[in-house]
Amino acid sequence: MKLLEATEVGGTAGDRTPFSLIFRTAEEEPLMQRIYRVAHRKLGTMDLFLVPIGTDKEGMRYEAVFT
């Protein structure tokens, strides 16, 4: 899974700014919308709620929103 973009999604929520992350996988068969445990070698392991948002020429795209 590769991170494609990070985008602010509106105003602030207290002292935080909501944002969304868009990822892509090369698989054509989409993952189901649910929470997945993901690992990054520098950031460690975390749970993300991923939503499939469609395909592009390179694979399936997913979104995770942080509020």
Order of alpha helices (4+ residues) and beta strands (2+ residues): beta-beta-beta-beta-beta
